[in-house]
C-alpha cells in the first residue's frame, strides 16, 4: 500500500497498521545513528500506547507533546493515536505561560517533552503554573527530574493487559473519533483550539501524498516542525502512509541539511521559501551532491518569482509545488506539476479534489472572477469545531459547511487562487482597496529587499496609506526614501507605500508569522 485518498472511513491506527504490514522491512525513520524499520516503528508505538494506558490515559484523553522533531516524537504520536488519545502539540518556541495556557485549556493528562532545547528547559518554564489535569510527564531527552518518566520508562511501563487494551481500543477507533487539537497561531487575540477527527486528519495526509507523488522509498528531510500541520499531517502522517523514510530535523541548519541530502540521497524537501533561498545562496552548495532531490513543496502569499525560477534553474527538483492550507481546513489548494514559475510564485494553485472555493464580498455574495474578497472553502478536511467555543465555531463554519478563512483572495480564469492578505489587514487608499500581501510581493522585486511587511496607517487626505517595513538583503544598504521612489515606479500609486522603515528583522510570533499589531504599534509611536 502506498497511501492515496482511500481509507477515509478508517482510523489513523488502522492505516498505520496496514503500512507496517506492507512495508515492515523498509526503513521508516533515520535520526542520527538511530534507524527504525516500519516493523520496529509499529512495535515501539504499540509500547508507547501500552505505557500511556498503564499511566491512566483513557480513550479521548489529551496528550501534549512539547518537543523538537525527533524519532521519539514520531513514535510517541503514533503510539498515542493507537491508545485512542488526542494529540495536543505545543510550539517549541513557546515560553512557559504560553505552553501552560494550552495545557490548561486542553486539559492534557500527559505532557511529553524535553528538558534541554536551544538552551531552555521547557519543564523549568512551567514551574509555578497551575496545571490541575496534568498527571504524568515524560522526558524524551535531557535530564529526568524526580516524578517524571524517561522515554525508556514509558516504553517499559505497559503490561500484557495494557497491550491487550491497546489492541481493543485501536480496533474500536473510527474515523469520527477526535485525533488532534492544533491551536491557531494567534497573531491577534487568543489562539483557538482546532479539533480534528481521525478521518479528517487522514484526508489531509492522504491528499498530500497524491498531490506530491510521495511514494515508498522516498527519503523525506523534515525541517517543518511537527507541532505545525505542515510537519505533522503533511510530514509524519503523509510519509507514513506512503511508506517513505523520515529524517527529522530539530532545527534547520543549511550546512547540515546539505550534508544530509548528499549522504542520504534525500528526495523530498518541503519548507518555507527561506529554506530554498538559504540553499541557493549557500557558498558551499556546489560541493554537495544534490542530484537526488525530486519534490519541493512550499507556501506563502509573497514568493518572489525569481526564487521559483532559481529553484527550477539551479536545483534538480522535478516537482515544485506551492499550496494554501490552514489549521482549520487542511490543504485546500495547490499548484500542479508543470505549472510555470509565475503561477507557482504568485498563486497558490487550484482547489484540491474534494474542495470548493468561493470568493465573497462583505455581504457574502460571490464576486466576479479577478475581484478580491474573502476566501471561503468547503471540503472533507474542514475542522470539526473549535475547542469549547461553539460561538466561534458557528461564526467560522456556516450551516452548509463553508469555512470563513479570514483571508482575502481572488480567482483567475484558470481557477488559480491568489492570496492578497488577511481581511483585517486590508486598507483603503482614497477608495481603492490595498492588499498587503500583494504589495509585499511587489516589494520583494526590489533587488536589495529580503523581506517586507506592509500595514495601513492613517492619512488626512486619503484616509489610509501604506507603510512598509523592509529587511535588506545581506550586505545591502537600503534607504527608505529610495524604496518609496522605487515603489512609485513599480506599482500603482495607491499601492505604493508612502513611508518605508528599514529594520534588521520583522517581529514574528512562535510559528514564524509576522505580528502586524507590533508593526502598527511601532508606526503609531513614530
KEDRENNU-69194 format. One record per atom (N, C-alpha, C): residue in one letter; z, x, y. Coordinates in steps of 0.2 Angstrom, whole numbers, plus 5000, padded with zeros to 4 digits. Layout:
// residues N
AZXY/...
// end
This chain:
// residues 526
X500050044994/X500050005000/X500050045006/X499650035011/X499550075017/X499750035023/X500149985023/X500349945029/X499849895030/X499749875037/X499249825038/X499649765041/X499249705042/X499549655045/X499849605040/X499849625034/X500149575029/X500949575029/X501249535024/X501949545024/X502349515029/X502049465033/X502349435039/X502949395037/X502949375031/X503549325029/X504049365025/X504049435025/X504449475022/X505049505026/X505549535023/X506049565027/X505849645028/X506149675032/X506049755033/X506149785026/X506749765023/X506949795017/X506449785012/X506149735011/X505649715006/X505049755007/X504849765013/X504249805015/X504349875013/X504949905015/X505149975014/X505149985006/X505449945003/X505449944995/X504749954992/X504249914995/X503549924992/X503249994994/X503450015000/X503150085002/X503450134997/X504150134996/X504450184992/X504150184985/X504050124982/X503650124976/X502950144976/X502650134981/X501950164981/X501850234983/X502350264987/X502250324990/X502850374988/X503250354983/X503850394981/X503850464982/X503250494979/X503250574979/X503050604985/X502750564990/X502550584996/X503050605001/X502950655005/X503450675010/X503550625015/X504150595017/X504250545022/X504550575028/X504950625028/X505250655034/X505350725033/X505150765039/X505250835039/X505650845046/X506250875045/X506750885051/X507050955050/X506651005053/X506851075052/X506751095045/X507251115041/X507251135034/X507251075030/X507451015032/X507550965028/X506950925027/X506750915020/X506150875019/X506350815014/X506250755015/X506350705011/X505750665009/X505650655002/X505150615000/X505350535001/X504850495000/X504950425001/X505450394996/X505450424990/X505950404985/X506650424987/X506750484990/X507350514992/X507550474998/X507150455003/X507250415009/X507550355007/X507250315002/X507450255000/X508150254996/X508250304992/X508950314989/X509450324994/X509350374999/X509850385004/X509950325008/X509450285010/X509550225014/X509950175010/X509850175004/X510250125000/X511050155000/X511150215000/X511850245000/X512150225007/X511750235012/X512050215019/X512250135019/X511750095016/X511950025016/X512550015012/X512650045006/X513250035002/X513850055006/X513750115010/X514350135014/X514550085019/X514050055022/X514150005028/X514549945025/X514349925019/X514649865015/X515349885014/X515449945011/X516149975010/X516549975016/X516249985022/X516649995028/X516749925031/X516549865028/X516649805030/X516149765034/X515549795034/X514949765038/X514749705034/X514749655037/X514449585034/X513749575036/X513349535033/X512649515035/X512649495042/X512249515046/X512249495053/X512649535058/X513149575055/X513549615060/X513049665063/X513249685069/X512849735073/X513149805072/X512649855071/X512749925070/X512349965076/X512749995080/X512450035086/X512250105083/X511750135086/X511550205085/X511450235092/X511850285093/X511850315099/X511750395098/X511150415097/X511050475094/X510250495095/X510150565096/X509450585096/X509050575090/X508350585091/X507950575085/X508150625079/X508150605073/X508350645068/X508150615061/X508150655056/X508150625049/X508650575048/X509250595050/X509850545049/X509750485052/X509450485058/X509350415062/X508850375058/X508350405055/X507850365051/X508250335045/X508650375041/X508950355035/X509450295037/X509850305043/X510350255045/X510050185046/X509450195050/X509150125052/X508950085046/X508550125042/X508350095036/X508850065031/X509450105031/X510050085027/X510350015030/X510450015037/X510749965040/X510349895039/X509649905040/X509249845038/X509349825031/X509449865026/X509449845019/X510149815018/X510649825022/X511349795022/X511349725025/X510749705028/X510749645032/X511049655039/X511249715041/X511549725048/X510949715053/X511149715060/X510749715065/X510749775069/X510249805071/X510249865075/X510349855082/X510749895085/X510849905092/X510749975094/X510149995096/X510050065098/X510250075106/X510550135107/X510850155114/X510450215116/X510250215122/X509950265125/X510350325125/X510050385123/X510450445123/X510650475130/X510250455135/X510450475142/X510950435145/X511250385142/X511750335145/X512350375146/X512750355151/X513450385152/X513950335148/X514550345148/X515050315144/X515050235146/X515050225153/X515150155155/X514550115153/X513950145153/X513350105151/X513350095144/X513550145140/X513550135132/X514050085131/X514650085134/X515150045132/X515049965134/X514649955139/X514449885141/X513949855135/X513549895132/X513049875127/X513449865120/X513949905119/X514349895113/X514749835114/X515049825120/X515449765120/X515049695120/X514449695124/X514049635124/X513749625117/X513649675113/X513349665106/X513849645101/X514449665103/X515049655098/X514949705092/X514649765093/X514549805087/X515149825084/X515049825077/X515649835072/X515649915071/X515049945071/X515050015069/X514650055074/X514850115076/X514450155080/X514250215076/X513650235076/X513350295073/X513150335079/X513450395079/X513250435085/X513350515083/X513350555088/X513450625088/X513950645093/X514250705092/X514750725096/X514550785101/X513850805100/X513650855105/X512850845106/X512650825112/X511950815113/X511850835120/X511450885122/X511250905128/X511850925132/X512350955129/X512950975132/X513450915133/X513350855131/X513850795132/X514050775125/X514650745125/X514950715119/X515050645120/X514550605117/X514550535118/X515250495116/X515550525111/X516250495109/X516750505115/X516650565117/X517150585123/X517050535129/X516350525130/X516150475136/X516450405135/X516550385129/X516850315128/X517650315128/X517950375129/X518650375130/X518950335135/X519350285134/X519650245139/X519350175140/X518750165136/X518450105137/X518650055131/X518749995133/X519049945128/X518449915124/X518449935117/X517949905113/X518249875107/X518449815108/X518849775103/X518549765096/X517849755096/X517549745090/X517349805086/X517349865089/X517149925085/X517749945080/X517549945074/X517949965069/X517850035066/X517250055065/X517050115062/X516550155066/X516750225066/X516250275070/X516050325065/X515350335065/X515050385060/X514750435064/X514850495063/X514650555067/X514050585062/X513450585065/X512850615061/X512850695062/X513050715068/X513050785069/X513550805074/X513850865073/X514450885078/X515050875075/X515650905078/X516250895076/X516450825075/X516850815069/X517050745067/X517750735069/X517950695074/X518650685076/X519050645071/X519650645072/X520150605067/X519950535068/X519950505062/X519750425062/X519050415061/X518650465062/X517850445061/X517650475055/X517050445052/X516750465046/X516150515048/X516150565044/X515550605044/X514950575041/X514350595042/X513750565038/X513850575031/X513950635028/X514150635021/X514650585018/X515150575023/X515750525021/X515450455020/X514950435024/X514650375024/X514250365018/X513850425016/X513450415010/X513750415004/X514450435004/X514850434998/X515350374997/X515350335002/X515850285003/X515750224998/X515150204997/X515050144993/X515150154986/X515450104983/X515550094976/X514950064972/X514950064966/X514450024962/X514449954964/X515049924965/X515049854968/X514649844974/X514849894979/X514449894985/X513749894985/X513549944980/X512749954979/X512449884976/X512849854972/X512549784969/X512549734975/X513049734979/X513049694985/X512449704990/X512249764991/X511649784995/X511049754991/X511049764985/X510449734981/X510349654982/X510949624982/X510949554983/X510749534990/X511049564995/X510849555002/X510149565003/X509849625001/X509149645003/X508749585000/X508849564994/X508449514990/X508449444994/X509049434998/X509049365001/X508849365008/X508649425011/X508449435018/X507749395019/X507649365024/X507049335026/X506749355032/X506149335034/X505849355040/X506149325046/X506549275045/X506849245051/X507549275052/X507849315048/X508449345050/X508449395055/X508949405060/X508849455065/X508849525063/X508449565066/X508449635064/X508649685069/X508549665076/X508749715081/X508849685088/X509249715092/X509449695098/X509249755103/X508749755106/X508549805111/X508649785118/X509049825122/X509149805129/X508649825133/X508449785138/X507949805143/X508249855147/X507749895151/X507949955155/X508349935161/X508349875164/X508749855169/X508649895175/X508049905178/X507949945184/X508249905190/X508349835189/X508749795194/X509149745189/X509749735191/X510149685188/X510449715181/X510749665177/X511049685171/X510549685165/X510449735161/X510049735156/X510149675151/X509549645149/X509649595144/X509549615137/X509849585132/X509849605125/X509249565122/X508749595120/X508149555117/X508249555109/X508349495107/X508449485100/X507849475096/X507649515091/X507049505087/X507249495080/X506849455077/X506849445069/X506549495065/X506749495059/X506349545054/X505649535054/X505349475054/X504649465054/X504349485060/X504649475066/X504349495072/X504249565073/X504849595071/X504849675072/X504349705067/X504249675061/X503749705056/X503049695059/X502949635062/X502249625065/X502149675070/X502549695075/X502449745080/X502249815076/X502649835071/X502449895067/X501849885063/X501649835060/X501049825056/X500449825060/X500449795066/X499949795070/X499749855073/X500249895074/X500249965077/X499850005072/X499949995066/X499650035060/X498850015060/X498749955061/X498049935061/X497749955068/X498049955073/X497749975080/X497550045080/X497950085077/X497850165077/X497450195071/X497450155066/X497150185060/X497650225056/X498350225058/X498850265055/X498750255047/X498850305043/X498750305036/X499150355032/X499250335026/X499650385021/X499350455022/X499750505022/X499550575023/X499550595030/X499550545035/X499650565042/X500250605043/X500250645048/X500850685050/X501050675057/X501550635058/X501650605065/X502250635068/X502050675074/X502650705078/X502950655083/X503550645082/X503850585085/X504250615091/X503950615097/X504350635103/X504650575107/X504350515105/X504650455109/X505350435106/X505850425110/X506550415107/X506550355103/X506950355098/X507050305093/X507450245096/X507750255101/X508150195104/X507650155108/X507050175109/X506550135113/X506050105107/X505750045109/X505250005105/X504750055102/X504450095107/X503950145105/X504150185099/X504750215100/X504950265095/X505150225088/X505450165089/X505750135083/X505150095080/X504850055083/X504350005080/X503650035079/X503450065084/X502850105083/X502950175081/X503550195079/X503650255077/X503950255070/X504550245069/X504850245062/X504550195058/X504550135060/X504350075055/X503550075054/X503150095059/X502450095058/X502350155053/X502650215054/X502450275050/X502750255043/X503250225042/X503550205035/X503050155032/X502850105035/X502350055032/X501750085030/X501450135034/X500850175032/X500950225027/X501550245026/X501650305021/X501550365024/X501650375031/X501450435034/X502150485034/X502050545036/X502650585036/X502850595043/X503550585044/X503850585051/X504150645053/X504050675059/X504350735061/X504750715068/X505350705067/X505750685073/X505950745077/X505850725084/X505950775089/X506550755093/X507150785094/X507650765098/X507550755105/X507150815108/X506950815115/X506250845114/X505850825119/X505150855119/X505150925123/X504950975119/X504851045122/X504151065120/X503751075125/X503051085124/X502851145119/X503251195120/X503151255116/X503251245109/X503851215108/X504051195101/X503551145098/X503351095102/X502851045099/X502151075097/X501951125101/X501351165100/X501351205093/X501951235092/X502051275086/X502151225080/X502451165081/X502451115075/X501751085074/X501351075079/X500751045077/X500351095073/X500351155075/X499951215071/X500251225064/X500951225064/X501251245057/X501151185052/X501251125055/X501251075050/X500651025050/X500151055054/X499451015054/X499650945056/X499950935062/X500150865064/X499450825066/X499450765064/X498850725065/X498950675070/X499550645071/X499650595076/X500250615081/X500050605087/X500450625093/X500450575099/X500850525098/X500850475104/X501350505109/X501350475115/X501850495120/X501650475127/X502050485132/X501850465139/X501350515141/X500950495147/X500450535149/X500650605151/X501350615153/X501550685155/X501550725148/X501650695142/X501650745136/X500950775136/X500450735137/X499750765136/X499650815142/X499850795148/X499750845154/X500050905152/X500650905150/X501050975148/X500751015143/X500450975138/X500051015133/X499451045136/X499051005140/X498451035143/X498551095148/X499151095151/X499251145156/X499651205153/X499851195147/X500251255144/X499751315144/X500051375146/X499551435146/X499451465140/X499851445135/X499851475128/X499451425123/X499151365126/X498851315121/X498351345117/X497951395119/X497351415115/X497651465109/X498251485110/X498551525104/X498751485098/X498751415099/X498951375093/X498351335091/X498351325084/X497851285081/X498051215081/X497651175085/X497751105086/X497251065083/X496851095079/X496251055076/X496450995072/X497050995070/X497250935065/X497350875069/X497450875076/X497650815080/X497050765079/X497250705078/X496750645077/X496850585081/X497550565082/X497650505085/X498150515091/X497950495097/X498350495103/X498450425106/X499050405107/X499250345110/X499650345116/X499550315121/X499950325127/X499950255131/X500250255136/X500350195140/X500650205147/X500350175152/X500650175159/X500150145163/X500350115169/X499950075173/X499550125177/X499650185178/X499350235183/X499150305179/X498750295174/X498550365171/X497950385175/X497950445177/X497350475181/X496750475176/X496150455178/X495550455174/X495450535172/X495550575176/X495450645175/X495850675169/X496450645168/X496850665162/X496550645156/X496350575156/X495950555150/X495350595148/X494950615153/X494350655152/X494550715149/X495050745152/X495350815149/X495550805142/X495850755140/X496050745133/X495450745129/X494950705131/X494350705127/X493950765126/X493950805132/X493550865133/X493950925130/X494550925130/X494950995129/X495350985122/X495550925120/X495950925114/X495550885108/X495650895102/X495250875097/X495350795094/X495750765098/X495850695096/X495250655095/X495250615089/X494650575088/X494750505091/X495450485091/X495550415094/X496050425099/X495950395105/X496350395111/X496450325113/X497050305113/X497150235115/X497750225120/X497650175124/X498150165129/X498350085128/X498950065128/X499150005127/X499649975132/X499849905131/X500349875135/X500749835131/X501449855131/X501949825127/X502549815131/X502949775129/X503649765132/X504149745127/X504749755128/X505349745123/X505249675121/X505149625126/X505149555124/X504549535120/X504049575119/X503449545116/X503049595112/X503249655111/X502849705107/X502249725110/X501749755106/X501149775109/X500649725110/X500549695116/X500149635117/X499449655118/X499249715121/X498549735122/X498449805121/X497849825120/X497749895119/X496949905120/X496749965121/X496049985121/X495849995114/X495250005113/X494950015106/X494650085106/X494550105100/X494250175099/X493450165101/X493250215105/X492550205108/X492550185115/X493150165118/X493150145125/X493150215129/X492850205135/X492750265139/X493350285143/X493350345146/X493950365149/X494150325155/X493750295158/X493950255164/X494250185161/X494050155156/X494350095153/X495050115151/X495150175147/X495750195145/X496250205150/X496050235156/X496450255161/X496650205165/X496250155167/X496350105172/X496550035169/X496450025163/X496649965160/X497049975154/X497349925151/X497749935145/X497449895139/X496749885140/X496349855135/X496449785134/X496149755128/X496149685127/X496749665123/X496849595123/X497349565119/X497249585111/X497849605108/X497849625101/X497749555097/X497549565091/X497449505087/X498049465086/X498049395087/X498649355087/X498949345094/X498749385099/X499049375105/X498549345110/X498749305115/X498449275120/X498749295127/X498249305132/X498449325138/X498249275143/X498649265148/X498449225154/X498649255160/X498349245166/X498549275172/X498549215177/X499149205180/X499349135183/X499549155190/X499449105195/X499749115202/X500449085202/X500749085208/X501449065209/X501648995206/X501148955206/X501248885203/X501048875196/X500948935193/X500748935186/X500048915184/X499648915189/X498948895187/X498548955186/X498048955181/X497649015179/X497249025185/X497149095186/X496749115192/X496049135189/X495649155194/X494949175192/X494949245189/X494449265185/X494349325182/X494349375188/X494649435188/X494649485193/X495249475198/X495549415198/X496049405203/X496749425200/X497249445204/X497849465201/X498349405201/X498749405196/X499349355196/X499849385191/X500349345189/X500749365184/X500449355177/X500649405173/X500449405166/X500849365161/X500549315158/X500949285153/X500549295146/X501049305141/X500749315134/X501049275129/X500749265124/X500949225118/X500749255112/X501149265107/X500949295101/X501549295096/X501449315090/X501949315084/X502549355085/X502449415090/X503049455090/X503449445097/X503249395101/X503649375106/X504349365104/X504849385108/X505549385106/X505849315104/X506349325100/X506749265098/X507049235104/X507549275107/X507949255113/X508249315116/X508549295122/X509049345125/X509749335122/X510049385121/X510749385118/X511249345122/X511549295120/X512049255123/X511849235130/X511149215131/X510949195138/X510349145137/X510549085135/X510049035134/X509649015141/X509949025146/X509649005153/X509149055154/X509249125153/X508749175154/X508149165149/X508349145143/X507849135138/X507349085140/X507649025142/X507248975145/X506748985151/X507049035155/X506649055161/X506049095159/X506149135153/X505649185151/X505149155147/X505349115142/X504849085137/X504849015138/X504248985139/X504248915140/X504148875133/X504148805134/X504148765128/X503548775123/X503048805126/X502348815122/X502348895120/X502848925121/X502948995118/X502649055123/X502449035129/X502149085134/X502749125137/X502749185136/X503249235139/X502949255146/X503449245151/X503349275158/X503549345158/X503049385159/X503249455159/X503549485165/X503349455171/X503549485177/X503049535180/X502549555176/X502049605178/X501449565181/X501249605186/X500649575189/X500049615186/X499449575185/X498849605182/X498249565183/X497749585181/X497049545181/X496649565175/X496249515174/X495749525168/X495049535170/X494749585168/X494049595170/X493549555165/X492949555166/X492449515162/X492449535155/X492649595153/X492649605146/X493349585143/X493849565147/X494449545144/X494949595145/X494849655148/X495249705149/X495849695154/X496449705152/X496949695157/X497149755161/X497149745167/X497349795172/X498049775175/X498549815174/X499249805177/X499249835184/X499449795189/X499449815196/X500149825198/X500649805195/X501349815197/X501749755194/X502449755197/X502849705195/X502849655200/X502949595198/X502949535203/X503449545209/X504049575208/X504549585213/X504349645218/X503849695215/X503649745219/X503049735224/X502649685222/X502049665227/X502349655234/X501949685238/X502049675245/X501349645249/X501449615255/X500849585258/X500749615265/X500149645265/X500049685272/X499549645275/X499749615281/X499349575285/X498949525281/X499249485276/X498949435272/X498649465266/X498549525265/X498249555259/X498749575254/X498749555248/X499149575243/X499049645241/X499649685241/X499549755239/X499949765233/X499649805228/X500049815222/X500149885221/X500849905220/X501049975220/X500650015214/X500649985208/X500350025203/X499650045204/X499249995208/X498550015209/X498550075214/X498950065220/X498950115225/X499250185222/X499750185217/X499950245214/X499450275210/X499050235207/X498450265203/X497950295207/X497850265213/X497350295218/X497650365221/X498250365222/X498650425225/X498550485220/X498550465213/X498550515208/X497950555208/X497450525212/X496750565213/X496850615218/X497350625221/X497450675226/X497550745222/X497150795224/X497250855219/X497850885219/X498350875224/X498950905224/X499550855222/X499450795220/X499950745219/X500050745211/X500650755209/X500850755202/X501050685200/X501450655205/X501750585203/X501750555210/X501750485210/X501850445216/X502150375214/X502550355219/X502850295219/X502850255225/X502650195225/X502450155232/X502950095232/X503150085238/X503550025239/X503349995246/X503449935247/X503349895253/X503949905258/X503749915265/X504349925270/X504149875276/X504649855279/X504449805285/X504049845290/X503649795293/X503149825299/X503149765304/X503249775310/X503249725315/X502549695316/X502049725315/X501349695316/X501149665310/X501149695304/X500849675298/X501349645293/X501949635295/X502449605290/X502749665285/X502249695282/X502449745277/X501849795277/X502049855275/X501549915274/X501849955268/X501349995266/X501550035260/X501950105262/X502450125258/X502650195259/X502650225252/X502450285252/X502350325246/X502850385246/X503150395240/X503550455238/X503150495233/X502950555235/X502450595231/X502850655229/X502650675223/X502950735220/X502350785219/X502350845222/X501750895222/X501750925215/X501050935214/X500950975208/X501251045208/X501351075203/X501751145203/X501251195207/X501651225211/X501351275215/X500951245222/X500951185222/X500551155228/X501051135234/X500751145240/X501151125246/X500851065249/X501251005249/X501050945251/X501250925258/X500850895262/X501150875269/X501050805269/X501550765271/X501550695271/X500950665275/X500850695281/X500350665286/X499650675283/X499550735279/X498950745276/X498750695271/X499250675267/X499150625262/X499050555265/X499350545270/X499150475274/X498450475276/X498250535279/X497550535281/X497050535275/X497250565269/X496850565263/X496750495261/X497350465261/X497350395258/X496950345262/X496850355268/X496450315273/X495750315271/X495550375268/X494850395266/X494750365259/X495250365255/X495150355248/X495250275246/X495550235250/X495650165248/X495650125254/X495550055253/X495550005258/X496150015263/X496050005269/X496550015274/X497249985273/X497249925270/X497849885269/X498249915263/X497849955259/X498249985253/X498550055255/X498250085260/X498450155262/X499150155264/X499550195261/X500250205264/X500250225271/X500750195275/X500750215282/X501250275283/X501750275278/X502250335278/X502150365271/X502250435271/X502250475264/X502850525265/X503250515260/X503850565260/X503750615253/X503750675254/X503650725249/X504350735246/X504450725239/X505050735236/X504950785230/X505550815228/X505450855222/X505450815215/X505750755215/X505650715209/X505850645211/X505550595207/X505650525208/X506350505204/X506750455207/X507350435204/X507150395198/X507450405192/X507250375186/X507850345183/X507850295179/X508350265175/X508350305168/X508850285164/X508950325157/X508350315153/X507850265154/X507250255150/X506650285153/X506750325159/X506250355162/X505850315167/X506050255168/X505650215173/X505950225180/X505450225185/X505650245192/X506050185195/X506650205198/X507050155201/X506850145208/X506450085209/X506250075216/X506750055221/X507250025218/X507850005223/X508150065226/X508150115222/X508450185225/X507950205231/X507250195230/X506750215235/X506850175241/X506950105240/X506950055245/X507650075250/X508150095246/X508750115250/X508650175254/X508250225251/X508150285255/X507750275261/X507250225260/X506750215265/X507150175271/X507550135269/X507950095274/X508450135278/X508650195275/X509150235278/X508750285283/X508150295283/X507750345287/X507450305293/
// end
